[in-house]
Amino acid sequence: MASSIRNIKSVLPLLDRVLVQRIKPATQTASGLYIPEKNVEKLNEADVISTGPGIANKDGTIVPTSVKAGDKVLIPPFGGSNIKVNNEDYILFRDSDILAKIQQ
């Protein structure tokens, strides 16, 4: 089944969802040696691509997400909903599943 998603910018998260892309680990050591693909470990750091508007609390007030597009975050090693667009992998998480915001 072919996906109708042509561009990741067309994916707009709903409610308190956060769309992230894992930061790609180094494939080469500092001395110039290439690391085999199966030995490259997945990083738990990701760039926030876009966020939903937030979720309503008991009073009906919208509580915005705690991160915004462009932030670097720490994500759990498992979970989220995977999305593939143009051979790039993205993950949708709930805002509450994001472990930490990384300050630069």
Stockholm file with secondary structure:
# STOCKHOLM 1.0

chainA/1-104         MASSIRNIKSVLPLLDRVLVQRIKPATQTASGLYIPEKNVEKLNEADVISTGPGIANKDGTIVPTSVKAGDKVLIPPFGGSNIKVNNEDYILFRDSDILAKIQQ
#=GR chainA/1-104 SS CCCCCCCGGGCCCCTTEEEEEECCCCSBCTTSCBCCGGGCCCCSEEEEEEECCCEECTTSCEECCSCCTTCEEECCSSCSEEEEETTEEEEEEEGGGCCEEECC
#=GC SS_cons         CCCCCCCGGGCCCCTTEEEEEECCCCSBCTTSCBCCGGGCCCCSEEEEEEECCCEECTTSCEECCSCCTTCEEECCSSCSEEEEETTEEEEEEEGGGCCEEECC
//
